[in-house]
């Protein structure tokens, strides 16, 4: 899996807004053969439990 972009948070806002396409891409990446949910979550800057939900 390759990362197509990086997000730099410069404001004090803590919550990120994920589009439906971004959510589907992360789930699809976690379902790829040999991928682990933990690895995909870390690469996306998420806590693992957020992707397991």
KOLVEX-680318 format. One record per residue (C-alpha): x, y, z; residue number from 1; residue in three letters. Coordinates in steps of 0.05 Angstrom, whole numbers, plus 5000, padded with zeros to 4 digits. Layout:
# residues N
    xx    yy    zz  resi  resn
     X     Y     Z   NUM   Ala
...
# end
This chain:
# residues 53
    xx    yy    zz  resi  resn
  5000  5000  5000     1   Unk
  5025  5069  4984     2   Unk
  5004  5133  5018     3   Unk
  4980  5184  4968     4   Unk
  4980  5245  5014     5   Unk
  5000  5269  5082     6   Unk
  4958  5314  5126     7   Unk
  4991  5368  5168     8   Unk
  4946  5395  5223     9   Unk
  4963  5467  5238    10   Unk
  4901  5490  5274    11   Unk
  4876  5475  5344    12   Unk
  4819  5433  5316    13   Unk
  4828  5362  5341    14   Unk
  4777  5324  5299    15   Unk
  4791  5305  5227    16   Unk
  4735  5298  5177    17   Unk
  4741  5235  5135    18   Unk
  4703  5231  5069    19   Unk
  4666  5167  5053    20   Unk
  4719  5152  4999    21   Unk
  4775  5158  5049    22   Unk
  4740  5112  5098    23   Unk
  4728  5060  5044    24   Unk
  4801  5065  5022    25   Unk
  4826  5051  5093    26   Unk
  4779  4992  5102    27   Unk
  4798  4963  5034    28   Unk
  4872  4971  5051    29   Unk
  4862  4934  5117    30   Unk
  4829  4876  5079    31   Unk
  4886  4867  5029    32   Unk
  4924  4801  5035    33   Unk
  4982  4808  5083    34   Unk
  4959  4875  5111    35   Unk
  4946  4886  5184    36   Unk
  4895  4934  5213    37   Unk
  4947  4961  5261    38   Unk
  4996  4978  5205    39   Unk
  4942  5012  5162    40   Unk
  4917  5052  5221    41   Unk
  4987  5076  5239    42   Unk
  5002  5096  5167    43   Unk
  4938  5137  5166    44   Unk
  4952  5170  5233    45   Unk
  4896  5135  5269    46   Unk
  4893  5099  5335    47   Unk
  4882  5025  5320    48   Unk
  4815  5023  5355    49   Unk
  4787  5075  5307    50   Unk
  4797  5030  5248    51   Unk
  4772  4967  5284    52   Unk
  4705  5002  5296    53   Unk
# end
